[in-house]
Amino acid sequence: MNYFRYKAYNEDLGHTPVENIFINHYMPGAPGDYVKVYLLGLKCSYSLQNNYLSDEIIAKTINISTDEVKRAWQYWQDQGIINVIHTEESKDKIIEFIDIREIMLNIKGKETKPPKNSVERIIMARQNSKIRDMFDYIRRICGRELSQNEMFSFLDWIDDYGFPPEIVVMIIEDCYSRNKKDLPYLKQVARNWFDAGVDSQEKAIEYANRHKEKWQKYSKVLNFLRIGRQPTAVEEEMMQKWFYEYSYSDEVVLKACELTAKTLKPSFSYIDKVLTEWHDKNIKTIEEIETYLNKSSSQSIKDSTKAPKRTFNNFKGRTYDTDLLKQRLLQKSRGELSE
């Protein structure tokens, strides 16, 4: 009988196989120190010469507390990729690393759905080539690896809203084209698409085009006012009102922007005041606006040229008797009038 043993003289020259499934699906959502604990334990599990490493040594190696090491083992056991086996004879325990590929194969054979926010859900979903392509395409759009929360959200859109993977990709493309990248914002947009009845790629294209047209209008206002940021919710509501409730053209809205640009402090509130005034007066076209502005300007000039009443002119002067005045002057010249 032959016995086989692999001998390595320098441990630093060895290697530790880490499954891509762990890197892609388990590592991104785990605390960094927990990943270090996992990798140190995994290395020891492959070592025939040095497969013992206490929690205390691990804690000193990566500069964390022993309790944190124990919490890391519990975390990975909850993830289902290790087993922590406590021995009765001593306080030692056996950390058993499970082949994650076997987990994936077992999940594939199950009929029940995995928990909503479990890694198994992502692994199972990636068995579908369309969903796998969806994740890969979104990853290229984002220019980075996707987090677990992002992947859970995209799967929620498919399960809860009935979106096909193509629509999920279109939502991400639409938001990223406007530099909107926060997950809460993406979720709100997905909800808006669902509320708008988008349930096919054709409807998605139509809806996205309308949405793109709207943002082109908004961008003209922001660029005119030299605002280098995304509009606030209140500003969006104002622009929505100008373009779609008042039905004003781009030219009319920019005319109002031109007026506010002449003020000391241009603002959305001033533009809204101007456009609301025009709307209330049923002024719609740029020609009607020019007529209205010229009329208002003429009236202002007319009012300013009126001679104001002066206080001096309003003073009631003293009245004199002319004959009496002559008599007094004559008496004074004869020396008959005393001072």
C-alpha positions in Angstrom: 0.0 0.0 0.0 1.3 3.4 -0.9 0.8 6.6 1.2 1.0 10.0 -0.4 1.9 13.3 1.1 2.5 16.7 -0.4 5.4 18.4 1.3 6.1 22.1 1.0 9.2 23.6 2.7 8.1 27.3 2.5 4.5 28.1 3.4 4.7 31.4 1.7 5.2 29.7 -1.7 2.0 27.7 -1.3 -1.5 28.6 -2.5 -5.0 28.6 -1.1 -7.9 28.0 -3.6 -10.7 30.5 -3.1 -13.9 29.8 -5.1 -15.1 32.5 -7.4 -18.6 32.0 -6.0 -17.3 33.2 -2.6 -15.6 36.2 -4.1 -18.5 37.2 -6.3 -21.4 36.6 -3.9 -20.3 36.2 -0.3 -17.3 38.5 0.1 -18.9 41.8 -1.1 -21.6 41.8 1.6 -19.4 40.6 4.4 -17.5 42.8 6.9 -13.8 43.0 5.9 -12.5 41.5 9.1 -14.8 38.5 8.7 -13.4 37.9 5.2 -9.9 37.9 6.7 -11.0 35.4 9.4 -12.5 33.2 6.7 -9.4 33.3 4.5 -7.0 32.5 7.4 -9.1 29.5 8.4 -9.4 28.4 4.8 -5.6 28.4 4.4 -5.2 26.3 7.5 -7.8 23.8 6.3 -5.7 23.1 3.2 -2.5 22.8 5.2 -1.4 19.3 6.2 1.5 20.6 8.3 -0.2 23.4 10.2 -4.0 23.1 10.3 -4.4 24.4 13.8 -5.0 28.1 14.5 -6.7 29.3 17.7 -9.1 32.3 17.8 -6.6 34.1 19.9 -3.9 33.8 17.3 -6.3 34.8 14.5 -7.3 37.9 16.6 -3.6 38.9 17.1 -2.8 38.3 13.4 -5.4 40.6 12.0 -5.6 42.9 15.1 -9.2 42.4 16.2 -10.7 41.0 19.4 -11.2 37.3 20.1 -15.0 38.0 20.5 -15.0 39.5 17.0 -13.3 36.3 15.6 -16.1 34.2 17.2 -18.7 36.5 15.7 -17.1 36.0 12.3 -17.3 32.2 12.6 -21.0 32.6 13.5 -21.6 34.9 10.6 -20.1 32.4 8.1 -22.0 29.6 9.6 -25.2 31.6 9.2 -24.3 32.1 5.6 -24.2 28.3 5.3 -20.6 27.9 4.0 -18.9 26.6 7.2 -19.9 24.3 10.1 -18.6 25.0 13.6 -18.3 21.7 15.5 -17.7 21.9 19.2 -15.9 19.0 20.8 -16.9 17.5 24.1 -13.4 16.7 25.3 -12.0 20.2 25.2 -12.8 23.8 24.4 -11.4 23.3 20.9 -13.7 23.4 17.9 -13.6 22.1 14.4 -14.2 24.6 11.6 -15.4 22.7 8.6 -15.3 24.6 5.3 -18.1 23.5 2.9 -17.6 23.3 -0.9 -19.7 26.2 -2.1 -20.1 24.7 -5.5 -21.9 21.7 -3.9 -24.2 24.2 -2.2 -25.0 25.7 -5.5 -25.8 22.3 -7.0 -28.0 21.3 -4.1 -29.9 24.6 -4.4 -30.4 24.0 -8.1 -32.1 20.7 -7.3 -34.5 22.2 -4.7 -38.0 23.1 -5.5 -38.6 25.7 -2.8 -37.4 29.2 -3.2 -34.4 30.4 -1.0 -34.9 33.2 1.5 -35.4 36.6 -0.1 -32.2 38.2 1.1 -29.9 35.1 1.0 -26.9 34.6 -1.2 -28.5 31.3 -2.3 -31.2 33.4 -4.1 -28.6 35.2 -6.1 -26.8 31.9 -6.9 -30.0 30.3 -8.0 -31.1 33.3 -10.1 -27.8 33.3 -12.0 -28.7 29.8 -13.3 -31.0 31.8 -15.6 -28.8 33.0 -18.5 -30.9 36.1 -19.0 -30.5 37.2 -15.4 -26.9 36.3 -15.5 -26.5 38.5 -18.5 -28.5 41.2 -16.8 -26.1 41.3 -13.8 -23.1 41.3 -16.1 -24.5 44.2 -18.3 -25.4 46.3 -15.2 -21.9 45.7 -13.8 -20.4 47.2 -17.0 -22.8 50.2 -16.8 -21.8 50.8 -13.1 -18.1 50.1 -13.8 -17.8 48.0 -10.6 -19.0 44.9 -8.9 -22.6 44.9 -7.7 -23.4 44.8 -4.0 -25.7 42.1 -2.6 -28.3 44.8 -1.8 -28.3 46.0 -5.4 -28.7 42.4 -6.8 -31.5 41.7 -4.3 -33.3 44.9 -5.4 -33.0 44.0 -9.1 -34.4 40.5 -8.4 -37.2 42.1 -6.4 -38.2 44.2 -9.5 -38.4 41.0 -11.5 -40.4 39.1 -8.9 -42.6 41.9 -7.5 -43.1 44.1 -10.6 -42.9 41.4 -13.2 -40.2 43.2 -15.1 -38.2 41.2 -17.6 -34.4 41.5 -17.2 -34.3 43.8 -20.2 -36.4 46.5 -18.5 -34.3 46.3 -15.4 -31.2 47.1 -17.5 -33.1 50.0 -19.2 -33.9 51.5 -15.8 -30.3 51.4 -14.8 -29.2 52.9 -18.2 -31.8 55.7 -17.9 -30.8 56.7 -14.4 -27.0 56.5 -15.0 -27.4 58.6 -18.1 -28.6 61.4 -15.8 -25.9 60.7 -13.2 -28.5 59.3 -10.8 -26.7 56.3 -9.1 -28.1 56.0 -5.6 -30.0 52.8 -4.9 -33.0 54.5 -3.3 -33.4 56.7 -6.4 -33.2 53.6 -8.6 -35.9 51.9 -6.6 -38.2 55.0 -6.9 -37.7 55.0 -10.6 -38.5 51.3 -10.9 -41.7 52.0 -8.8 -42.6 54.9 -11.2 -42.2 52.6 -14.2 -44.4 50.0 -12.6 -47.1 52.5 -11.7 -47.0 53.8 -15.3 -47.9 50.3 -16.5 -44.6 49.5 -18.1 -44.7 45.7 -18.6 -42.9 45.2 -21.9 -39.8 46.4 -23.7 -41.9 48.4 -26.1 -43.7 50.3 -23.4 -40.4 50.8 -21.6 -38.9 52.4 -24.7 -41.9 54.7 -25.1 -41.8 55.7 -21.4 -38.1 56.2 -21.4 -38.3 58.5 -24.5 -41.0 60.6 -22.8 -38.9 60.8 -19.7 -35.8 61.7 -21.7 -37.7 64.5 -23.4 -38.8 65.8 -20.0 -35.2 65.9 -18.7 -34.0 67.6 -21.8 -36.4 70.4 -21.0 -35.3 70.5 -17.4 -31.7 70.6 -18.5 -32.3 73.7 -20.6 -33.5 75.6 -17.5 -30.7 74.4 -15.3 -28.1 75.3 -17.9 -29.6 78.7 -18.5 -29.4 79.4 -14.8 -25.9 77.9 -14.6 -27.0 75.4 -11.9 -24.4 72.6 -12.0 -26.4 70.1 -9.9 -29.5 68.0 -10.0 -32.7 69.8 -9.3 -34.3 69.5 -5.9 -37.8 67.8 -5.5 -39.4 71.2 -5.2 -37.6 72.5 -8.3 -38.7 69.4 -10.3 -42.3 70.0 -9.2 -42.1 73.6 -10.5 -40.7 72.6 -13.8 -43.3 69.9 -14.2 -45.9 72.5 -13.6 -44.5 75.0 -16.2 -44.0 72.5 -19.0 -46.9 70.1 -18.5 -49.6 71.8 -16.4 -49.2 75.3 -17.9 -48.1 73.7 -21.2 -45.5 76.4 -21.9 -43.0 75.9 -24.6 -39.2 75.8 -24.0 -39.0 79.3 -25.5 -41.6 80.8 -23.1 -40.0 79.2 -20.0 -36.5 80.4 -21.0 -38.0 83.9 -21.5 -39.1 83.9 -17.8 -35.6 82.6 -16.9 -34.2 85.6 -18.9 -36.2 88.0 -16.7 -35.1 86.4 -13.5 -31.5 86.6 -14.7 -31.8 90.4 -14.5 -32.6 90.4 -10.9 -30.1 90.5 -8.0 -30.8 87.0 -7.0 -32.2 84.7 -9.7 -34.4 81.9 -8.3 -36.9 79.2 -9.2 -39.5 81.0 -7.1 -39.2 84.2 -9.2 -39.6 82.2 -12.4 -42.6 80.4 -11.0 -44.1 83.7 -10.0 -43.6 85.2 -13.5 -45.0 82.1 -15.3 -48.0 81.8 -12.9 -48.8 85.5 -13.6 -48.7 84.9 -17.3 -50.8 81.7 -17.0 -53.4 83.5 -14.9 -53.6 86.3 -17.5 -53.9 83.6 -20.3 -50.7 84.8 -21.9 -49.4 81.8 -23.9 -47.1 82.7 -26.8 -43.9 84.6 -26.9 -45.6 87.3 -29.0 -48.2 87.8 -26.3 -45.5 88.0 -23.7 -43.6 90.6 -25.6 -46.7 92.7 -26.0 -47.5 92.4 -22.3 -43.9 93.3 -21.3 -43.9 96.3 -23.6 -47.2 97.5 -22.3 -46.0 97.1 -18.7 -42.8 99.0 -19.5 -44.7 101.9 -21.1 -47.0 102.2 -18.1 -44.0 102.3 -15.8 -42.4 105.1 -17.8 -45.6 107.1 -17.9 -46.1 106.8 -14.1 -42.5 107.9 -13.5 -42.8 111.0 -15.7 -45.9 112.5 -13.8 -44.9 115.7 -11.9 -45.1 114.8 -8.3 -46.7 117.3 -5.9 -44.1 119.2 -4.0 -44.4 120.2 -0.4 -43.4 123.8 -1.2 -46.2 124.2 -3.7 -48.7 122.8 -1.3 -47.7 125.4 1.4 -50.4 128.0 1.7 -48.6 131.4 1.4 -49.5 134.5 3.3 -51.8 137.0 1.5 -51.1 140.8 1.6 -53.2 144.0 1.0 -51.3 145.9 -1.7 -52.7 149.4 -0.8 -51.8 148.9 2.8 -48.3 147.8 1.9 -47.8 151.0 -0.3 -49.0 153.2 2.5 -46.6 151.7 5.0 -43.7 152.1 2.6 -44.6 155.8 2.1 -44.8 156.4 5.8 -41.4 154.8 6.3 -39.8 157.0 3.7 -41.2 160.2 5.4 -40.0 159.1 8.8 -43.5 158.8 10.1 -43.3 155.0 10.8 -41.3 154.0 13.7 -39.1 150.8 13.6 
